[in-house]
Amino acid sequence: MATITVRALSEETKARLRLRAARNGRSTEAEVRAILDAAVNDGTDGGTGLGTQFADLFAGLDAGGFDIEPRSEMPRAADIP
């Protein structure tokens, strides 16, 4: 197995990794491995794509409470000085 050292990781990122690992019942090291594995997954090994992950994440939500008004004007290009 290969070893990778990550330098200059902020304390905030390290703390968030620890919390995420705890939520997932893993060590921080195992959580980082899972994140890296998911990040480099190109979908050929049975993993799911980002769109599928979002669809799965929000599948149970009821969007019926959101009334979206129809557009009153056509989209236009941004005015960037």
Order of alpha helices (4+ residues) and beta strands (2+ residues): alpha-alpha-alpha
